[in-house]
Amino acid sequence: MINIIILLAILGYSAWVLVRFLRKSRQGACAGCSTSKSCPGCAGSSMNEDHAKIKKSI
């Protein structure tokens, strides 16, 4: 009986983490990062996206 409870807890937590990851990934690069505006990695990726948009419009 305890094995089933532990298994359900693990599966439930895994599903919750997966759903949270998918929601954040839909928001774009570093969307889940609380420092997305000041993070060098996040700032670089947003600059690349802006540069790509400019190239496409030319």
mmCIF file of the N, C-alpha and C atoms, coordinates in Angstrom:
data_MODEL
# 
_entry.id   MODEL 
# 
loop_
_atom_site.group_PDB 
_atom_site.id 
_atom_site.type_symbol 
_atom_site.label_atom_id 
_atom_site.label_alt_id 
_atom_site.label_comp_id 
_atom_site.label_asym_id 
_atom_site.label_entity_id 
_atom_site.label_seq_id 
_atom_site.pdbx_PDB_ins_code 
_atom_site.Cartn_x 
_atom_site.Cartn_y 
_atom_site.Cartn_z 
_atom_site.occupancy 
_atom_site.B_iso_or_equiv 
_atom_site.pdbx_formal_charge 
_atom_site.auth_seq_id 
_atom_site.auth_comp_id 
_atom_site.auth_asym_id 
_atom_site.auth_atom_id 
_atom_site.pdbx_PDB_model_num 
ATOM 1   N N  . MET A 1 1  ? 0.816  -1.196 0.000   1.00 0.00 ? 1  MET A N  1 
ATOM 2   C CA . MET A 1 1  ? 0.000  0.000  0.000   1.00 0.00 ? 1  MET A CA 1 
ATOM 3   C C  . MET A 1 1  ? 0.864  1.266  0.000   1.00 0.00 ? 1  MET A C  1 
ATOM 4   N N  . ILE A 1 2  ? 1.898  1.282  0.818   1.00 0.00 ? 2  ILE A N  1 
ATOM 5   C CA . ILE A 1 2  ? 2.766  2.460  0.891   1.00 0.00 ? 2  ILE A CA 1 
ATOM 6   C C  . ILE A 1 2  ? 3.510  2.664  -0.430  1.00 0.00 ? 2  ILE A C  1 
ATOM 7   N N  . ASN A 1 3  ? 3.804  1.553  -1.131  1.00 0.00 ? 3  ASN A N  1 
ATOM 8   C CA . ASN A 1 3  ? 4.481  1.656  -2.426  1.00 0.00 ? 3  ASN A CA 1 
ATOM 9   C C  . ASN A 1 3  ? 3.611  2.410  -3.441  1.00 0.00 ? 3  ASN A C  1 
ATOM 10  N N  . ILE A 1 4  ? 2.327  2.169  -3.412  1.00 0.00 ? 4  ILE A N  1 
ATOM 11  C CA . ILE A 1 4  ? 1.417  2.843  -4.333  1.00 0.00 ? 4  ILE A CA 1 
ATOM 12  C C  . ILE A 1 4  ? 1.356  4.336  -4.014  1.00 0.00 ? 4  ILE A C  1 
ATOM 13  N N  . ILE A 1 5  ? 1.325  4.686  -2.745  1.00 0.00 ? 5  ILE A N  1 
ATOM 14  C CA . ILE A 1 5  ? 1.274  6.090  -2.339  1.00 0.00 ? 5  ILE A CA 1 
ATOM 15  C C  . ILE A 1 5  ? 2.550  6.809  -2.767  1.00 0.00 ? 5  ILE A C  1 
ATOM 16  N N  . ILE A 1 6  ? 3.689  6.172  -2.562  1.00 0.00 ? 6  ILE A N  1 
ATOM 17  C CA . ILE A 1 6  ? 4.970  6.777  -2.964  1.00 0.00 ? 6  ILE A CA 1 
ATOM 18  C C  . ILE A 1 6  ? 5.023  6.932  -4.477  1.00 0.00 ? 6  ILE A C  1 
ATOM 19  N N  . LEU A 1 7  ? 4.588  5.924  -5.215  1.00 0.00 ? 7  LEU A N  1 
ATOM 20  C CA . LEU A 1 7  ? 4.566  5.988  -6.676  1.00 0.00 ? 7  LEU A CA 1 
ATOM 21  C C  . LEU A 1 7  ? 3.666  7.115  -7.173  1.00 0.00 ? 7  LEU A C  1 
ATOM 22  N N  . LEU A 1 8  ? 2.490  7.257  -6.586  1.00 0.00 ? 8  LEU A N  1 
ATOM 23  C CA . LEU A 1 8  ? 1.577  8.325  -6.980  1.00 0.00 ? 8  LEU A CA 1 
ATOM 24  C C  . LEU A 1 8  ? 2.150  9.712  -6.657  1.00 0.00 ? 8  LEU A C  1 
ATOM 25  N N  . ALA A 1 9  ? 2.845  9.816  -5.540  1.00 0.00 ? 9  ALA A N  1 
ATOM 26  C CA . ALA A 1 9  ? 3.466  11.094 -5.184  1.00 0.00 ? 9  ALA A CA 1 
ATOM 27  C C  . ALA A 1 9  ? 4.562  11.464 -6.183  1.00 0.00 ? 9  ALA A C  1 
ATOM 28  N N  . ILE A 1 10 ? 5.364  10.504 -6.565  1.00 0.00 ? 10 ILE A N  1 
ATOM 29  C CA . ILE A 1 10 ? 6.438  10.747 -7.533  1.00 0.00 ? 10 ILE A CA 1 
ATOM 30  C C  . ILE A 1 10 ? 5.855  11.109 -8.893  1.00 0.00 ? 10 ILE A C  1 
ATOM 31  N N  . LEU A 1 11 ? 4.870  10.385 -9.354  1.00 0.00 ? 11 LEU A N  1 
ATOM 32  C CA . LEU A 1 11 ? 4.247  10.659 -10.646 1.00 0.00 ? 11 LEU A CA 1 
ATOM 33  C C  . LEU A 1 11 ? 3.536  12.013 -10.640 1.00 0.00 ? 11 LEU A C  1 
ATOM 34  N N  . GLY A 1 12 ? 2.868  12.340 -9.557  1.00 0.00 ? 12 GLY A N  1 
ATOM 35  C CA . GLY A 1 12 ? 2.186  13.627 -9.458  1.00 0.00 ? 12 GLY A CA 1 
ATOM 36  C C  . GLY A 1 12 ? 3.166  14.786 -9.486  1.00 0.00 ? 12 GLY A C  1 
ATOM 37  N N  . TYR A 1 13 ? 4.256  14.660 -8.753  1.00 0.00 ? 13 TYR A N  1 
ATOM 38  C CA . TYR A 1 13 ? 5.267  15.714 -8.745  1.00 0.00 ? 13 TYR A CA 1 
ATOM 39  C C  . TYR A 1 13 ? 5.923  15.851 -10.117 1.00 0.00 ? 13 TYR A C  1 
ATOM 40  N N  . SER A 1 14 ? 6.196  14.734 -10.761 1.00 0.00 ? 14 SER A N  1 
ATOM 41  C CA . SER A 1 14 ? 6.797  14.766 -12.099 1.00 0.00 ? 14 SER A CA 1 
ATOM 42  C C  . SER A 1 14 ? 5.877  15.458 -13.098 1.00 0.00 ? 14 SER A C  1 
ATOM 43  N N  . ALA A 1 15 ? 4.605  15.163 -13.032 1.00 0.00 ? 15 ALA A N  1 
ATOM 44  C CA . ALA A 1 15 ? 3.640  15.802 -13.935 1.00 0.00 ? 15 ALA A CA 1 
ATOM 45  C C  . ALA A 1 15 ? 3.573  17.303 -13.667 1.00 0.00 ? 15 ALA A C  1 
ATOM 46  N N  . TRP A 1 16 ? 3.589  17.710 -12.399 1.00 0.00 ? 16 TRP A N  1 
ATOM 47  C CA . TRP A 1 16 ? 3.530  19.128 -12.040 1.00 0.00 ? 16 TRP A CA 1 
ATOM 48  C C  . TRP A 1 16 ? 4.768  19.876 -12.554 1.00 0.00 ? 16 TRP A C  1 
ATOM 49  N N  . VAL A 1 17 ? 5.952  19.272 -12.393 1.00 0.00 ? 17 VAL A N  1 
ATOM 50  C CA . VAL A 1 17 ? 7.188  19.900 -12.873 1.00 0.00 ? 17 VAL A CA 1 
ATOM 51  C C  . VAL A 1 17 ? 7.162  20.013 -14.400 1.00 0.00 ? 17 VAL A C  1 
ATOM 52  N N  . LEU A 1 18 ? 6.686  18.996 -15.082 1.00 0.00 ? 18 LEU A N  1 
ATOM 53  C CA . LEU A 1 18 ? 6.616  19.017 -16.537 1.00 0.00 ? 18 LEU A CA 1 
ATOM 54  C C  . LEU A 1 18 ? 5.665  20.103 -17.032 1.00 0.00 ? 18 LEU A C  1 
ATOM 55  N N  . VAL A 1 19 ? 4.507  20.220 -16.426 1.00 0.00 ? 19 VAL A N  1 
ATOM 56  C CA . VAL A 1 19 ? 3.540  21.250 -16.821 1.00 0.00 ? 19 VAL A CA 1 
ATOM 57  C C  . VAL A 1 19 ? 4.127  22.635 -16.576 1.00 0.00 ? 19 VAL A C  1 
ATOM 58  N N  . ARG A 1 20 ? 4.778  22.830 -15.444 1.00 0.00 ? 20 ARG A N  1 
ATOM 59  C CA . ARG A 1 20 ? 5.382  24.129 -15.132 1.00 0.00 ? 20 ARG A CA 1 
ATOM 60  C C  . ARG A 1 20 ? 6.476  24.471 -16.140 1.00 0.00 ? 20 ARG A C  1 
ATOM 61  N N  . PHE A 1 21 ? 7.285  23.486 -16.499 1.00 0.00 ? 21 PHE A N  1 
ATOM 62  C CA . PHE A 1 21 ? 8.343  23.701 -17.485 1.00 0.00 ? 21 PHE A CA 1 
ATOM 63  C C  . PHE A 1 21 ? 7.762  24.083 -18.840 1.00 0.00 ? 21 PHE A C  1 
ATOM 64  N N  . LEU A 1 22 ? 6.720  23.396 -19.275 1.00 0.00 ? 22 LEU A N  1 
ATOM 65  C CA . LEU A 1 22 ? 6.113  23.681 -20.573 1.00 0.00 ? 22 LEU A CA 1 
ATOM 66  C C  . LEU A 1 22 ? 5.482  25.065 -20.605 1.00 0.00 ? 22 LEU A C  1 
ATOM 67  N N  . ARG A 1 23 ? 4.854  25.480 -19.523 1.00 0.00 ? 23 ARG A N  1 
ATOM 68  C CA . ARG A 1 23 ? 4.262  26.825 -19.470 1.00 0.00 ? 23 ARG A CA 1 
ATOM 69  C C  . ARG A 1 23 ? 5.332  27.899 -19.572 1.00 0.00 ? 23 ARG A C  1 
ATOM 70  N N  . LYS A 1 24 ? 6.444  27.699 -18.874 1.00 0.00 ? 24 LYS A N  1 
ATOM 71  C CA . LYS A 1 24 ? 7.523  28.688 -18.920 1.00 0.00 ? 24 LYS A CA 1 
ATOM 72  C C  . LYS A 1 24 ? 8.228  28.682 -20.265 1.00 0.00 ? 24 LYS A C  1 
ATOM 73  N N  . SER A 1 25 ? 8.369  27.528 -20.889 1.00 0.00 ? 25 SER A N  1 
ATOM 74  C CA . SER A 1 25 ? 9.067  27.460 -22.171 1.00 0.00 ? 25 SER A CA 1 
ATOM 75  C C  . SER A 1 25 ? 8.260  28.124 -23.281 1.00 0.00 ? 25 SER A C  1 
ATOM 76  N N  . ARG A 1 26 ? 6.951  28.169 -23.146 1.00 0.00 ? 26 ARG A N  1 
ATOM 77  C CA . ARG A 1 26 ? 6.114  28.844 -24.143 1.00 0.00 ? 26 ARG A CA 1 
ATOM 78  C C  . ARG A 1 26 ? 6.294  30.354 -24.104 1.00 0.00 ? 26 ARG A C  1 
ATOM 79  N N  . GLN A 1 27 ? 6.770  30.873 -22.969 1.00 0.00 ? 27 GLN A N  1 
ATOM 80  C CA . GLN A 1 27 ? 6.958  32.316 -22.822 1.00 0.00 ? 27 GLN A CA 1 
ATOM 81  C C  . GLN A 1 27 ? 8.227  32.791 -23.497 1.00 0.00 ? 27 GLN A C  1 
ATOM 82  N N  . GLY A 1 28 ? 9.088  31.905 -23.907 1.00 0.00 ? 28 GLY A N  1 
ATOM 83  C CA . GLY A 1 28 ? 10.313 32.285 -24.591 1.00 0.00 ? 28 GLY A CA 1 
ATOM 84  C C  . GLY A 1 28 ? 11.547 32.043 -23.745 1.00 0.00 ? 28 GLY A C  1 
ATOM 85  N N  . ALA A 1 29 ? 12.684 32.495 -24.270 1.00 0.00 ? 29 ALA A N  1 
ATOM 86  C CA . ALA A 1 29 ? 13.962 32.275 -23.598 1.00 0.00 ? 29 ALA A CA 1 
ATOM 87  C C  . ALA A 1 29 ? 13.993 32.996 -22.264 1.00 0.00 ? 29 ALA A C  1 
ATOM 88  N N  . CYS A 1 30 ? 14.331 32.284 -21.238 1.00 0.00 ? 30 CYS A N  1 
ATOM 89  C CA . CYS A 1 30 ? 14.490 32.811 -19.879 1.00 0.00 ? 30 CYS A CA 1 
ATOM 90  C C  . CYS A 1 30 ? 13.228 33.491 -19.355 1.00 0.00 ? 30 CYS A C  1 
ATOM 91  N N  . ALA A 1 31 ? 12.078 33.079 -19.789 1.00 0.00 ? 31 ALA A N  1 
ATOM 92  C CA . ALA A 1 31 ? 10.849 33.712 -19.320 1.00 0.00 ? 31 ALA A CA 1 
ATOM 93  C C  . ALA A 1 31 ? 10.618 33.447 -17.841 1.00 0.00 ? 31 ALA A C  1 
ATOM 94  N N  . GLY A 1 32 ? 11.068 32.313 -17.369 1.00 0.00 ? 32 GLY A N  1 
ATOM 95  C CA . GLY A 1 32 ? 10.876 31.976 -15.965 1.00 0.00 ? 32 GLY A CA 1 
ATOM 96  C C  . GLY A 1 32 ? 11.914 32.574 -15.053 1.00 0.00 ? 32 GLY A C  1 
ATOM 97  N N  . CYS A 1 33 ? 12.919 33.191 -15.619 1.00 0.00 ? 33 CYS A N  1 
ATOM 98  C CA . CYS A 1 33 ? 14.004 33.767 -14.836 1.00 0.00 ? 33 CYS A CA 1 
ATOM 99  C C  . CYS A 1 33 ? 13.529 35.079 -14.211 1.00 0.00 ? 33 CYS A C  1 
ATOM 100 N N  . SER A 1 34 ? 13.702 35.228 -12.910 1.00 0.00 ? 34 SER A N  1 
ATOM 101 C CA . SER A 1 34 ? 13.251 36.452 -12.248 1.00 0.00 ? 34 SER A CA 1 
ATOM 102 C C  . SER A 1 34 ? 14.140 37.637 -12.586 1.00 0.00 ? 34 SER A C  1 
ATOM 103 N N  . THR A 1 35 ? 15.346 37.380 -13.095 1.00 0.00 ? 35 THR A N  1 
ATOM 104 C CA . THR A 1 35 ? 16.265 38.461 -13.448 1.00 0.00 ? 35 THR A CA 1 
ATOM 105 C C  . THR A 1 35 ? 16.443 38.543 -14.955 1.00 0.00 ? 35 THR A C  1 
ATOM 106 N N  . SER A 1 36 ? 15.387 38.278 -15.711 1.00 0.00 ? 36 SER A N  1 
ATOM 107 C CA . SER A 1 36 ? 15.504 38.192 -17.162 1.00 0.00 ? 36 SER A CA 1 
ATOM 108 C C  . SER A 1 36 ? 15.943 39.497 -17.815 1.00 0.00 ? 36 SER A C  1 
ATOM 109 N N  . LYS A 1 37 ? 15.688 40.629 -17.170 1.00 0.00 ? 37 LYS A N  1 
ATOM 110 C CA . LYS A 1 37 ? 16.085 41.909 -17.758 1.00 0.00 ? 37 LYS A CA 1 
ATOM 111 C C  . LYS A 1 37 ? 17.558 42.226 -17.512 1.00 0.00 ? 37 LYS A C  1 
ATOM 112 N N  . SER A 1 38 ? 18.113 41.727 -16.408 1.00 0.00 ? 38 SER A N  1 
ATOM 113 C CA . SER A 1 38 ? 19.498 42.057 -16.081 1.00 0.00 ? 38 SER A CA 1 
ATOM 114 C C  . SER A 1 38 ? 20.451 40.877 -16.268 1.00 0.00 ? 38 SER A C  1 
ATOM 115 N N  . CYS A 1 39 ? 19.945 39.717 -16.571 1.00 0.00 ? 39 CYS A N  1 
ATOM 116 C CA . CYS A 1 39 ? 20.768 38.526 -16.755 1.00 0.00 ? 39 CYS A CA 1 
ATOM 117 C C  . CYS A 1 39 ? 21.500 38.608 -18.098 1.00 0.00 ? 39 CYS A C  1 
ATOM 118 N N  . PRO A 1 40 ? 22.835 38.446 -18.111 1.00 0.00 ? 40 PRO A N  1 
ATOM 119 C CA . PRO A 1 40 ? 23.567 38.539 -19.379 1.00 0.00 ? 40 PRO A CA 1 
ATOM 120 C C  . PRO A 1 40 ? 23.109 37.496 -20.405 1.00 0.00 ? 40 PRO A C  1 
ATOM 121 N N  . GLY A 1 41 ? 22.780 36.309 -19.949 1.00 0.00 ? 41 GLY A N  1 
ATOM 122 C CA . GLY A 1 41 ? 22.315 35.277 -20.866 1.00 0.00 ? 41 GLY A CA 1 
ATOM 123 C C  . GLY A 1 41 ? 20.967 35.608 -21.463 1.00 0.00 ? 41 GLY A C  1 
ATOM 124 N N  . CYS A 1 42 ? 20.084 36.144 -20.658 1.00 0.00 ? 42 CYS A N  1 
ATOM 125 C CA . CYS A 1 42 ? 18.747 36.512 -21.131 1.00 0.00 ? 42 CYS A CA 1 
ATOM 126 C C  . CYS A 1 42 ? 18.807 37.740 -22.029 1.00 0.00 ? 42 CYS A C  1 
ATOM 127 N N  . ALA A 1 43 ? 19.608 38.707 -21.644 1.00 0.00 ? 43 ALA A N  1 
ATOM 128 C CA . ALA A 1 43 ? 19.715 39.924 -22.439 1.00 0.00 ? 43 ALA A CA 1 
ATOM 129 C C  . ALA A 1 43 ? 20.304 39.612 -23.814 1.00 0.00 ? 43 ALA A C  1 
ATOM 130 N N  . GLY A 1 44 ? 21.264 38.711 -23.858 1.00 0.00 ? 44 GLY A N  1 
ATOM 131 C CA . GLY A 1 44 ? 21.867 38.332 -25.131 1.00 0.00 ? 44 GLY A CA 1 
ATOM 132 C C  . GLY A 1 44 ? 20.890 37.626 -26.034 1.00 0.00 ? 44 GLY A C  1 
ATOM 133 N N  . SER A 1 45 ? 20.053 36.770 -25.471 1.00 0.00 ? 45 SER A N  1 
ATOM 134 C CA . SER A 1 45 ? 19.099 36.046 -26.308 1.00 0.00 ? 45 SER A CA 1 
ATOM 135 C C  . SER A 1 45 ? 18.014 36.981 -26.824 1.00 0.00 ? 45 SER A C  1 
ATOM 136 N N  . SER A 1 46 ? 17.598 37.957 -26.026 1.00 0.00 ? 46 SER A N  1 
ATOM 137 C CA . SER A 1 46 ? 16.574 38.881 -26.520 1.00 0.00 ? 46 SER A CA 1 
ATOM 138 C C  . SER A 1 46 ? 17.150 39.800 -27.578 1.00 0.00 ? 46 SER A C  1 
ATOM 139 N N  . MET A 1 47 ? 18.425 40.148 -27.453 1.00 0.00 ? 47 MET A N  1 
ATOM 140 C CA . MET A 1 47 ? 19.059 40.981 -28.468 1.00 0.00 ? 47 MET A CA 1 
ATOM 141 C C  . MET A 1 47 ? 19.156 40.215 -29.782 1.00 0.00 ? 47 MET A C  1 
ATOM 142 N N  . ASN A 1 48 ? 19.449 38.931 -29.701 1.00 0.00 ? 48 ASN A N  1 
ATOM 143 C CA . ASN A 1 48 ? 19.527 38.108 -30.908 1.00 0.00 ? 48 ASN A CA 1 
ATOM 144 C C  . ASN A 1 48 ? 18.172 38.005 -31.582 1.00 0.00 ? 48 ASN A C  1 
ATOM 145 N N  . GLU A 1 49 ? 17.101 37.904 -30.790 1.00 0.00 ? 49 GLU A N  1 
ATOM 146 C CA . GLU A 1 49 ? 15.766 37.827 -31.358 1.00 0.00 ? 49 GLU A CA 1 
ATOM 147 C C  . GLU A 1 49 ? 15.405 39.129 -32.058 1.00 0.00 ? 49 GLU A C  1 
ATOM 148 N N  . ASP A 1 50 ? 15.743 40.269 -31.442 1.00 0.00 ? 50 ASP A N  1 
ATOM 149 C CA . ASP A 1 50 ? 15.456 41.561 -32.045 1.00 0.00 ? 50 ASP A CA 1 
ATOM 150 C C  . ASP A 1 50 ? 16.249 41.722 -33.340 1.00 0.00 ? 50 ASP A C  1 
ATOM 151 N N  . HIS A 1 51 ? 17.499 41.290 -33.325 1.00 0.00 ? 51 HIS A N  1 
ATOM 152 C CA . HIS A 1 51 ? 18.350 41.395 -34.511 1.00 0.00 ? 51 HIS A CA 1 
ATOM 153 C C  . HIS A 1 51 ? 17.791 40.523 -35.640 1.00 0.00 ? 51 HIS A C  1 
ATOM 154 N N  . ALA A 1 52 ? 17.287 39.344 -35.285 1.00 0.00 ? 52 ALA A N  1 
ATOM 155 C CA . ALA A 1 52 ? 16.711 38.457 -36.291 1.00 0.00 ? 52 ALA A CA 1 
ATOM 156 C C  . ALA A 1 52 ? 15.462 39.072 -36.906 1.00 0.00 ? 52 ALA A C  1 
ATOM 157 N N  . LYS A 1 53 ? 14.656 39.764 -36.103 1.00 0.00 ? 53 LYS A N  1 
ATOM 158 C CA . LYS A 1 53 ? 13.447 40.405 -36.607 1.00 0.00 ? 53 LYS A CA 1 
ATOM 159 C C  . LYS A 1 53 ? 13.804 41.524 -37.579 1.00 0.00 ? 53 LYS A C  1 
ATOM 160 N N  . ILE A 1 54 ? 14.850 42.267 -37.268 1.00 0.00 ? 54 ILE A N  1 
ATOM 161 C CA . ILE A 1 54 ? 15.283 43.354 -38.141 1.00 0.00 ? 54 ILE A CA 1 
ATOM 162 C C  . ILE A 1 54 ? 15.786 42.800 -39.470 1.00 0.00 ? 54 ILE A C  1 
ATOM 163 N N  . LYS A 1 55 ? 16.542 41.710 -39.410 1.00 0.00 ? 55 LYS A N  1 
ATOM 164 C CA . LYS A 1 55 ? 17.062 41.099 -40.636 1.00 0.00 ? 55 LYS A CA 1 
ATOM 165 C C  . LYS A 1 55 ? 15.920 40.617 -41.529 1.00 0.00 ? 55 LYS A C  1 
ATOM 166 N N  . LYS A 1 56 ? 14.879 40.044 -40.917 1.00 0.00 ? 56 LYS A N  1 
ATOM 167 C CA . LYS A 1 56 ? 13.760 39.532 -41.705 1.00 0.00 ? 56 LYS A CA 1 
ATOM 168 C C  . LYS A 1 56 ? 12.998 40.662 -42.381 1.00 0.00 ? 56 LYS A C  1 
ATOM 169 N N  . SER A 1 57 ? 12.917 41.816 -41.719 1.00 0.00 ? 57 SER A N  1 
ATOM 170 C CA . SER A 1 57 ? 12.152 42.917 -42.290 1.00 0.00 ? 57 SER A CA 1 
ATOM 171 C C  . SER A 1 57 ? 12.898 43.621 -43.417 1.00 0.00 ? 57 SER A C  1 
ATOM 172 N N  . ILE A 1 58 ? 14.197 43.416 -43.489 1.00 0.00 ? 58 ILE A N  1 
ATOM 173 C CA . ILE A 1 58 ? 15.003 44.088 -44.545 1.00 0.00 ? 58 ILE A CA 1 
ATOM 174 C C  . ILE A 1 58 ? 14.908 43.335 -45.810 1.00 0.00 ? 58 ILE A C  1 
# 
